Amino acid sequence: MKSYDAIIVGAGIAGLSVARELAKLKQRVLVLEREKAGGETSRAAAGILDPYTEAEEEAPLYHLGKEAFNFYPSFLEEITGSHKELVEYQKLGVLYLALNAKDEAFLKNRFEWQKKQKLPVEFLSRDQTKKLEPLVSERTQSGVFYPEIPKLNAEKLTRALFKAAEQAGVKIETGIKDASLWKEEKVRGVRVSSESFEAPVVVMSRGCWSGMEEGLGVQLKVKPMRGQILILRATPETYPRHILHTIRYAYIIPWPEGRILVGSTIEPAGFDNSVTPEGKEDILNRAGEILEGIDAMPVEKSWAGLRPFSENGRPVIGPTGLGGAFFATGYYRSGILIGPYVGKLLAEGIVTGRFSPLLKPFYPEIGGSS
């Protein structure tokens, strides 16, 4: 029987980050992943590293997101060898557009709260918005600009983290669809078909597939929310300088080689990760409010990811009611941003027994629903 110090179930950003940080702390780590390549949900993300553009109150995820954002430069330096261009990292800034009076009132209210928090944000008049981004729709009334927000390619990031975890000494097994927790009075490890892997620590990081984990003292409710994304071929006249966004969850991201990434839907569709005609139409209609004529651009590529959404809208991170069992799941739309930093905090807590106060609001609710 093979034995490890820790086993991570799931090789997305969440699982790989915990695994790599545990390996850096001299732990022998095994990762088991259901897909062949790993990180199905993580690879499908749009890749905007955004800790605060939608913030309007002091919430635990807001504080965790800001710390995760500050951690990202050192994380990227480690996994890319100081070559951030390998994951298409660019600090483009996000421009939120007000397209009518209702939008403007909402964005102004959010802007005022964010300015009191001393966040880097600017409110722009219509003329200032058009000067910053000349391509935006003529219906634009004003804008709110966040100059510090970057983007990256989530698929390339996941591949880089996968490689970095292996280089740190993590053993990764892919194509494992039947992993189950092996427990007695406490965690013993993980069983796969007729094989067993022994470890005193198991981190369940299966995203949308977390579902119900029996015997952990937790009733975990995580469901998939489908997000469809399109890659369109733009022209020099229709290629934006910044990430463009509306409060209706439409966004346009400049992409390499004259393309733009356009998203997204937020829809309960079970585990169906297909792109639908209805989804494509919905995305183009909402993105058409930002950039006129977008529906005439050729679609070069499309995909859909399944975001793990927990019942109360918060990530589920930390120890359970069973000794040695931990969760790192339910990151929803924040996974690419918070995953690396949560991996560091969770790994340190597992090894030392002392967990960061930043994680405690996200602990699984023992004996109840999370």
C-alpha positions as CSV (number, residue, x, y, z in Angstrom):
1,M,0.0,0.0,0.0
2,K,1.3,3.4,-1.0
3,S,1.3,6.0,1.8
4,Y,1.6,9.8,1.8
5,D,1.4,12.7,4.2
6,A,-1.6,14.2,2.4
7,I,-3.9,13.3,-0.5
8,I,-5.7,16.0,-2.5
9,V,-8.8,15.0,-4.5
10,G,-9.1,17.4,-7.4
11,A,-6.4,19.1,-9.6
12,G,-7.9,22.5,-10.4
13,I,-6.4,25.7,-9.1
14,A,-7.7,25.0,-5.6
15,G,-6.3,21.4,-5.3
16,L,-3.0,22.0,-7.1
17,S,-2.3,25.1,-4.9
18,V,-2.8,23.2,-1.7
19,A,-0.7,20.3,-3.0
20,R,2.2,22.5,-4.1
21,E,2.3,24.4,-0.8
22,L,2.2,21.2,1.2
23,A,5.1,19.9,-0.8
24,K,7.0,23.0,-0.2
25,L,6.5,22.3,3.5
26,K,8.2,18.9,3.0
27,Q,5.0,16.9,2.9
28,R,4.7,13.8,0.6
29,V,1.6,14.6,-1.5
30,L,-0.6,12.7,-3.9
31,V,-3.2,14.4,-6.1
32,L,-6.1,12.4,-7.7
33,E,-8.0,14.0,-10.6
34,R,-11.0,12.8,-12.4
35,E,-10.1,14.3,-15.8
36,K,-7.1,13.4,-18.0
37,A,-5.6,16.9,-18.1
38,G,-6.8,18.1,-14.7
39,G,-8.6,21.2,-13.6
40,E,-11.7,21.1,-15.8
41,T,-13.4,24.1,-14.1
42,S,-10.2,26.2,-13.6
43,R,-9.1,25.9,-17.2
44,A,-12.4,27.3,-18.4
45,A,-12.3,30.5,-16.4
46,A,-12.1,33.9,-18.1
47,G,-9.0,34.8,-16.1
48,I,-9.8,38.3,-14.7
49,L,-8.0,38.7,-11.4
50,D,-10.5,40.9,-9.7
51,P,-10.6,41.4,-5.9
52,Y,-12.9,44.4,-5.5
53,T,-14.7,45.8,-8.6
54,E,-18.0,44.4,-7.4
55,A,-17.4,45.1,-3.7
56,E,-19.9,47.3,-1.9
57,E,-19.5,46.1,1.7
58,E,-16.8,44.7,4.0
59,A,-17.3,40.9,3.6
60,P,-15.0,38.0,4.4
61,L,-14.4,37.3,0.7
62,Y,-13.5,40.9,0.0
63,H,-10.8,40.8,2.6
64,L,-9.5,37.4,1.5
65,G,-9.6,38.5,-2.1
66,K,-7.5,41.6,-1.4
67,E,-4.8,39.5,0.3
68,A,-4.9,36.9,-2.5
69,F,-4.4,39.7,-5.0
70,N,-1.3,41.0,-3.2
71,F,0.0,37.5,-3.1
72,Y,-0.3,36.9,-6.8
73,P,2.9,38.5,-8.1
74,S,5.1,36.3,-6.0
75,F,3.0,33.2,-6.9
76,L,3.3,33.9,-10.6
77,E,7.0,34.6,-10.3
78,E,7.5,31.1,-8.7
79,I,5.4,29.1,-11.2
80,T,6.5,30.9,-14.3
81,G,10.2,31.6,-13.5
82,S,9.6,35.3,-13.7
83,H,8.0,34.9,-17.2
84,K,4.5,36.1,-16.6
85,E,3.9,36.3,-20.4
86,L,3.8,32.5,-20.4
87,V,0.3,32.7,-18.9
88,E,-0.6,35.9,-20.9
89,Y,-0.6,38.1,-17.8
90,Q,-1.4,41.7,-18.6
91,K,-2.5,44.6,-16.4
92,L,-5.2,46.1,-18.6
93,G,-7.6,47.5,-16.1
94,V,-11.3,47.1,-16.0
95,L,-13.7,49.7,-17.2
96,Y,-17.3,49.3,-16.0
97,L,-19.8,51.1,-18.2
98,A,-23.0,52.9,-17.2
99,L,-25.3,52.6,-20.2
100,N,-28.3,54.3,-18.7
101,A,-29.3,56.4,-15.6
102,K,-30.0,53.3,-13.5
103,D,-26.6,51.8,-14.3
104,E,-25.0,55.2,-13.4
105,A,-26.7,55.5,-10.1
106,F,-25.7,51.9,-9.2
107,L,-22.1,52.4,-10.2
108,K,-21.8,55.8,-8.5
109,N,-23.0,54.3,-5.2
110,R,-20.6,51.4,-5.4
111,F,-17.8,53.8,-6.4
112,E,-18.4,56.0,-3.3
113,W,-18.0,53.0,-1.0
114,Q,-14.9,51.8,-2.8
115,K,-13.3,55.3,-2.6
116,K,-13.8,55.3,1.2
117,Q,-11.9,52.0,1.2
118,K,-9.0,53.8,-0.6
119,L,-9.3,51.4,-3.5
120,P,-7.6,52.4,-6.8
121,V,-10.8,53.5,-8.7
122,E,-11.8,56.5,-10.9
123,F,-15.2,57.8,-11.8
124,L,-15.2,59.0,-15.5
125,S,-17.7,61.3,-17.3
126,R,-19.0,60.2,-20.7
127,D,-16.2,62.2,-22.5
128,Q,-13.5,60.8,-20.2
129,T,-14.8,57.3,-20.7
130,K,-14.9,57.7,-24.5
131,K,-11.3,59.2,-24.4
132,L,-10.1,56.2,-22.4
133,E,-11.9,53.7,-24.6
134,P,-13.1,55.1,-27.9
135,L,-14.8,51.9,-29.0
136,V,-17.5,51.8,-26.4
137,S,-21.2,52.2,-27.4
138,E,-22.6,55.6,-28.1
139,R,-25.2,55.0,-25.3
140,T,-22.4,55.1,-22.7
141,Q,-23.2,57.7,-20.1
142,S,-20.2,57.3,-17.7
143,G,-17.7,54.7,-16.5
144,V,-15.8,53.5,-13.5
145,F,-12.2,52.5,-14.1
146,Y,-10.1,50.1,-12.1
147,P,-6.5,50.5,-13.5
148,E,-4.8,47.8,-11.4
149,I,-6.9,44.8,-12.5
150,P,-5.0,42.3,-14.7
151,K,-6.1,39.3,-16.8
152,L,-4.4,36.0,-17.7
153,N,-5.1,32.8,-19.6
154,A,-6.6,30.4,-17.1
155,E,-5.9,27.3,-19.2
156,K,-2.2,28.2,-19.4
157,L,-2.1,29.1,-15.7
158,T,-3.5,25.7,-14.8
159,R,-1.0,23.9,-16.9
160,A,1.9,26.0,-15.4
161,L,0.6,25.2,-11.9
162,F,0.3,21.5,-12.7
163,K,3.9,21.4,-13.8
164,A,5.1,23.5,-10.8
165,A,3.3,21.1,-8.4
166,E,5.1,18.1,-10.0
167,Q,8.4,19.9,-9.9
168,A,7.8,20.5,-6.2
169,G,7.5,16.8,-5.7
170,V,3.7,16.3,-5.9
171,K,2.6,12.9,-7.4
172,I,-0.4,13.5,-9.7
173,E,-2.7,10.7,-10.9
174,T,-5.3,11.7,-13.6
175,G,-8.3,9.9,-15.0
176,I,-9.4,8.8,-11.5
177,K,-13.2,9.0,-11.4
178,D,-14.0,6.7,-8.5
179,A,-12.0,8.2,-5.6
180,S,-13.7,7.8,-2.2
181,L,-12.7,8.8,1.3
182,W,-11.3,6.0,3.4
183,K,-12.2,6.6,7.0
184,E,-12.6,4.9,10.3
185,E,-12.7,7.1,13.5
186,K,-10.6,9.5,11.5
187,V,-9.2,9.8,8.0
188,R,-7.2,6.8,6.7
189,G,-6.7,7.9,3.1
190,V,-8.5,7.4,-0.2
191,R,-9.8,4.3,-2.0
192,V,-9.7,4.0,-5.8
193,S,-11.4,0.9,-7.2
194,S,-9.6,-2.0,-5.5
195,E,-6.6,0.1,-4.5
196,S,-6.0,2.2,-1.4
197,F,-3.8,5.1,-0.7
198,E,-3.0,5.8,2.9
199,A,-2.7,9.3,4.4
200,P,-3.6,11.1,7.6
201,V,-4.8,14.1,5.7
202,V,-7.3,14.3,2.8
203,V,-8.3,17.6,1.1
204,M,-11.5,17.4,-0.9
205,S,-11.2,19.8,-3.7
206,R,-13.5,18.5,-6.4
207,G,-15.3,21.7,-7.2
208,C,-18.8,21.1,-8.6
209,W,-18.3,17.4,-7.9
210,S,-17.9,17.9,-4.2
211,G,-21.5,17.1,-3.5
212,M,-22.3,15.1,-0.4
213,E,-19.4,13.7,1.4
214,E,-20.7,11.2,3.9
215,G,-19.2,10.8,7.4
216,L,-17.5,14.2,7.6
217,G,-20.0,15.7,9.9
218,V,-20.9,18.2,7.2
219,Q,-23.7,18.3,4.7
220,L,-22.0,20.1,1.9
221,K,-24.2,21.6,-0.8
222,V,-22.3,22.7,-3.9
223,K,-23.9,22.9,-7.3
224,P,-22.5,23.7,-10.8
225,M,-23.3,27.0,-12.5
226,R,-22.5,27.0,-16.2
227,G,-20.6,29.8,-17.7
228,Q,-20.3,30.0,-21.5
229,I,-17.5,31.9,-23.2
230,L,-16.8,32.9,-26.8
231,I,-13.6,33.9,-28.6
232,L,-14.3,36.3,-31.4
233,R,-12.1,37.6,-34.3
234,A,-11.9,41.4,-34.0
235,T,-10.5,44.0,-36.3
236,P,-8.1,46.8,-35.4
237,E,-11.1,49.1,-35.3
238,T,-13.0,46.9,-32.9
239,Y,-10.2,45.8,-30.6
240,P,-10.4,47.4,-27.1
241,R,-7.6,48.6,-24.9
242,H,-9.1,47.5,-21.6
243,I,-11.3,44.9,-20.1
244,L,-14.9,46.2,-20.6
245,H,-17.7,45.2,-18.2
246,T,-21.4,46.0,-17.4
247,I,-23.4,45.3,-14.3
248,R,-25.3,42.7,-16.4
249,Y,-22.3,40.3,-16.2
250,A,-21.2,41.0,-19.8
251,Y,-17.5,41.5,-20.3
252,I,-15.0,41.8,-23.2
253,I,-11.3,40.9,-22.7
254,P,-8.6,41.8,-25.2
255,W,-7.1,38.4,-26.3
256,P,-3.9,37.7,-28.2
257,E,-3.7,37.8,-32.0
258,G,-6.5,40.3,-32.6
259,R,-9.2,38.3,-30.8
260,I,-11.5,39.1,-27.9
261,L,-12.9,36.9,-25.2
262,V,-16.6,37.6,-24.5
263,G,-18.7,36.2,-21.7
264,S,-20.5,35.0,-19.9
265,T,-23.6,33.2,-18.8
266,I,-24.5,32.2,-15.2
267,E,-27.0,29.4,-15.5
268,P,-27.9,26.2,-13.6
269,A,-27.5,23.4,-16.1
270,G,-26.5,20.5,-14.0
271,F,-23.2,18.9,-15.3
272,D,-23.9,19.8,-18.9
273,N,-20.9,21.9,-20.0
274,S,-21.9,22.3,-23.6
275,V,-22.2,25.7,-25.5
276,T,-25.8,26.4,-26.6
277,P,-27.2,28.6,-29.3
278,E,-29.3,30.3,-26.6
279,G,-26.2,31.0,-24.5
280,K,-24.3,32.4,-27.5
281,E,-27.2,34.7,-28.3
282,D,-27.5,35.9,-24.7
283,I,-23.8,36.7,-24.5
284,L,-23.7,38.6,-27.8
285,N,-26.9,40.6,-26.9
286,R,-25.4,41.8,-23.6
287,A,-21.9,42.3,-25.0
288,G,-23.6,44.2,-27.9
289,E,-24.5,46.9,-25.3
290,I,-20.8,47.5,-24.9
291,L,-19.4,47.1,-28.4
292,E,-21.7,47.7,-31.3
293,G,-21.5,45.2,-34.2
294,I,-20.0,42.5,-32.0
295,D,-22.6,40.0,-33.3
296,A,-21.0,40.2,-36.8
297,M,-17.6,39.1,-35.6
298,P,-16.6,35.5,-36.4
299,V,-16.7,33.0,-33.5
300,E,-13.3,31.2,-33.5
301,K,-13.8,29.2,-30.4
302,S,-16.2,28.6,-27.6
303,W,-16.4,26.6,-24.3
304,A,-18.3,26.4,-21.1
305,G,-17.1,25.9,-17.5
306,L,-19.0,24.7,-14.5
307,R,-18.4,27.0,-11.5
308,P,-18.8,25.4,-8.1
309,F,-21.5,27.5,-6.2
310,S,-22.1,26.8,-2.6
311,E,-25.5,27.2,-1.0
312,N,-24.7,30.3,0.9
313,G,-22.5,31.8,-1.8
314,R,-19.3,31.5,0.1
315,P,-16.3,29.2,-0.6
316,V,-16.0,26.2,1.7
317,I,-12.5,26.0,3.2
318,G,-11.0,24.3,6.2
319,P,-11.4,21.4,8.7
320,T,-14.5,19.2,8.9
321,G,-16.0,17.1,11.7
322,L,-13.8,14.2,10.8
323,G,-10.1,14.4,11.9
324,G,-7.8,14.8,9.0
325,A,-10.5,15.7,6.4
326,F,-10.5,19.2,4.9
327,F,-12.4,21.1,2.2
328,A,-11.2,23.5,-0.4
329,T,-14.2,24.0,-2.8
330,G,-17.1,26.3,-3.7
331,Y,-14.9,29.1,-5.0
332,Y,-17.5,30.0,-7.7
333,R,-16.3,33.1,-9.7
334,S,-13.2,33.7,-7.4
335,G,-11.2,30.5,-7.9
336,I,-8.4,31.8,-10.1
337,L,-7.9,34.7,-7.8
338,I,-8.1,33.2,-4.3
339,G,-7.0,29.6,-5.1
340,P,-3.2,30.1,-4.8
341,Y,-3.4,32.1,-1.6
342,V,-5.9,29.8,0.0
343,G,-3.6,26.9,-0.9
344,K,-0.8,28.6,1.1
345,L,-3.0,29.4,4.1
346,L,-4.6,26.0,4.2
347,A,-1.3,24.1,3.8
348,E,0.2,26.1,6.6
349,G,-2.8,25.4,8.8
350,I,-2.7,21.6,8.1
351,V,0.9,21.3,8.9
352,T,1.0,23.6,12.0
353,G,-2.5,23.2,13.3
354,R,-2.9,27.0,13.3
355,F,-5.2,28.4,10.7
356,S,-5.3,32.0,9.4
357,P,-8.3,34.0,10.7
358,L,-9.0,34.9,7.1
359,L,-10.2,31.3,6.5
360,K,-12.4,30.9,9.5
361,P,-15.5,32.6,8.0
362,F,-15.4,29.8,5.3
363,Y,-15.2,26.8,7.5
364,P,-17.7,24.0,6.7
365,E,-20.6,24.2,9.1
366,I,-20.3,21.2,11.3
367,G,-23.5,19.2,11.5
368,G,-25.4,21.5,9.2
369,S,-25.5,22.9,5.7
370,S,-22.7,24.9,4.1
